[in-house]
Structures are given as structure tokens and as C-alpha cells.
């Protein structure tokens, strides 16, 4: 039976698109702002995010938060799933299991390690198991004396193109206490990243490396052998986080020199992720809470997206 010409064109277009998608990769980095479940964990500082807590964090609000995050990931990914999604501010594995269930058509699995963060929030990585084979992973501890912060998540994976990709997901220490007074904490964390990068390149000089996450500082080329792809966005006045009327590009992608010329990083900022900033004018990210008032939003950060061809 002969198929109509229009159907043949559609089939050909879909197949070509699929083949193109296999040769390209989409990676998302997103600080989801306080993704807590609604049940108490004795090992976590989660008392505010309980039904009886100050945020009145209920099952319904938790499910709504998961739905909001899934909505962002789906809208960025489109027809094809993002191969990797780095997340900041996740309480535990349950949150990740529930999020993966909402995104089940994308075949996501997750990597997560509990860290000693004072607030009880960690970083994590979702990966599409049809596109990525995880070879190994480990948490990289950031030594801050008596201060506790998130570990850095390192993952080594094999792509469908047989390329090996080294990924680090970071949420560096905040500026709470002052930028200058806390800078040593972020520098200590970057030394841990640098040591891992150096050890990878020593064994494989042309290795493909991606460092992503909330750096809690302006983008800079301060990691050797890596290029920060968010510098131009920051110089243009585009940011992922707004504080007292000023946008900053806190969420960033660093890539190894082997990826610099084939990778492009952008900020995902559709209108529905934003709301009017009535105090400082312009717009701002639509948050889940404003203070302790439930606002039914997404996050105080905008996601960043990395796309490159292999």
C-alpha cells in the first residue's frame, strides 16, 4: 500500500529530527528553591516546611511544587527530553523519586547523596537512562572547618555517541554574612572543583567536562581549563536571580575547551516564570513564597540551558 505523500514527508521529518536529536544534547541547571517534602526528617532542618510549620507546607503544596518544576523541564525539553538536569535545593531522594514519576515519559533516573548542609538541602542530577549510562559518581566534600555546606556531585557518564562526559553539579556557599566575609567559602569550593578537573585532564587531556549550578557569585573564568559560558549574558544585564532590583547570573555553566565552540548556554525566561516587580520595577522570578506567604510560583531562580552537538 502506498502512503500519501504528505504522510511520507511527516514521517521523514520526524525521523530526521530524531536523528538530529541523537547528535545533540540538552542540559538544564535549575535551582528549584526549597524542594522539601511535607514529612519530618529527623536528620534535616525541615521544621518550617511541614504542615504545622511556618510555611504550612502541605501535601497539596508539595505536589504543586513538583508539578511546577516538571512543567519547566518539559517546556525546555520539548519533544525530546533533556539528557541531564542538575538541581539545587532538594531535600531528599523522595522528592527526586516523585519528580521522576511526574516526568516518567522521559525515563529519568536520579543521582543524589545526602550532605551535611545546615539547611538540609542537596544537589542532584536527573539523567535520561535512554541517552546516558552512568559509569560512576561520588560526592566531593567541601571542607569549611566548622561551617557546613552542600557537597559537589561528580558524575562520569557515557553518552549514546560513545563520548564520555564528566559532570559536576554545584551549589556554592551563599553570601549570607557579607560578600567579602564569605568569599573564602566559595573559593574553597572552587578549589575542590579545580582539583577534580585537573585529575580528569591529567588522564584525558581532551576530556569533555561540564560544571553547572548555582555559584552564588558573578560569572568569571576563574577555573583553569574551563570556559564560563554565562559571562556574556551577565554583561548584557541578563540574570537568573534578582536581589534588591539587580539581576545577577548566579546559575552558570563552565565547559572544557573541547566543548567551548560547539556549546551555547541561555537563560530560560518565559513570561509565565516571571511576574511584575512592583518595588524595583521591571520583572522578577515568580517564587513559591514571598516571605512566609504562599505565592504559588516556581523558584527565585531562572533555569539555564546548555545545548551542544556531538
C-alpha positions, -999 to 999 in steps of 0.1 A, spaced: 0 0 0 14 34 -10 13 60 17 1 95 8 30 119 0 21 142 30 24 113 54 57 103 40 70 138 44 59 139 80 75 105 88 107 116 71 107 149 91 102 131 124 129 106 117 154 133 106 145 152 137 151 121 159 184 115 143 194 152 148 184 150 184 206 120 190 236 141 178 227 170 201 224 173 238 203 195 261 213 200 297 194 220 323 206 236 355 179 248 379 179 260 415 144 250 424 143 268 457 134 247 488 121 215 473 111 198 506 86 170 511 59 175 537 70 149 563 96 154 591 131 140 586 150 139 619 182 144 601 171 176 583 163 211 593 129 209 578 106 222 606 95 252 586 84 230 556 58 209 574 20 212 575 23 227 610 54 247 602 58 284 594 53 278 557 23 255 562 38 231 537 11 206 529 8 176 505 -11 198 480 16 225 480 44 198 477 26 182 447 21 217 432 58 224 435 67 192 418 43 200 390 58 234 386 93 220 383 82 193 359 64 220 338 97 239 334 117 208 324 91 197 299 89 232 283 126 234 279 130 199 266 102 200 241 96 167 222 129 153 232 140 151 269 169 170 283 197 144 288 207 158 321 190 181 347 211 194 375 191 205 405 199 227 436 180 228 469 165 194 470 158 179 504 160 142 498 156 112 475 119 110 479 115 144 462 135 131 433 115 99 430 83 119 430 96 143 404 109 115 382 74 99 384 58 131 371 84 130 342 81 93 336 77 96 299 113 109 298 128 78 315 146 98 342 166 83 370 185 103 396 218 105 414 218 120 449 239 119 480 230 133 514 253 161 525 259 179 558 243 212 547 229 232 576 195 237 559 192 201 548 192 207 511 214 190 485 223 189 448 211 161 425 212 151 389 184 136 368 195 117 337 176 101 308 185 65 310 179 60 273 206 86 265 230 84 293 248 55 310 262 64 344 297 49 349 303 62 384 295 90 407 306 105 441 301 134 463 330 159 466 332 173 501 339 210 506 360 214 538 348 246 556 360 239 592 330 242 614 307 255 587 286 230 568 276 233 532 265 212 502 288 186 486 296 189 449 281 160 429 305 144 404 292 121 377 310 103 349 287 90 322 287 75 287 266 91 260 249 73 231 276 87 209 301 68 230 315 101 243 324 102 280 311 132 298 323 144 332 297 165 351 297 184 383 266 198 400 273 226 425 255 249 449 283 270 463 281 287 498 259 318 499 268 354 506 249 353 539 272 373 563 285 396 535 302 390 501 337 397 512 334 379 545 321 347 528 342 347 497 367 323 511 340 297 513 332 299 476 369 299 468 373 267 489 345 250 470 361 261 436 394 246 447 376 213 451 362 216 416 396 226 402 412 195 418 387 173 402 390 190 368 428 187 370 427 150 379 404 143 349 425 162 324 457 146 337 443 112 325 424 125 295 436 159 281 407 163 257 380 153 282 345 167 279 337 184 312 307 204 324 304 222 357 269 236 364 249 250 392 243 280 415 277 296 420 264 324 443 287 349 425 290 367 393 303 346 363 340 346 357 367 325 341 382 316 374 385 278 369 415 268 349 410 248 317 373 257 317 353 284 300 323 301 317 295 304 291 274 328 311 297 358 311 282 374 280 247 370 295 258 388 326 275 416 308 243 422 288 224 426 320 206 393 319 204 373 351 189 342 368 183 358 402 172 392 413 181 408 446 171 444 455 163 452 419 196 439 405 198 409 382 228 385 387 237 355 367 243 332 396 234 300 378 262 291 354 278 266 330 315 260 327 327 238 299 361 223 290 379 238 259 368 207 239 332 219 242 335 257 240 330 261 203 300 237 200 281 247 231 257 275 238 242 285 271 210 305 275 186 316 303 151 302 301 128 332 310 93 328 295 67 352 307 50 326 329 81 322 350 82 359 358 60 385 375 60 422 378 84 437 403 63 463 420 91 476 443 121 478 419 101 478 386 107 455 356 102 418 363 114 392 387 111 354 391 78 342 404 86 324 437 68 297 457 68 320 487 72 357 494 84 357 529 61 332 546 32 340 523 24 312 498 27 326 463 21 295 441 51 302 419 82 283 407 115 295 422 136 326 429 160 315 402 155 310 365 169 279 349 198 279 325 201 257 295 231 242 277 229 228 242 256 214 221 262 190 192 284 159 194 
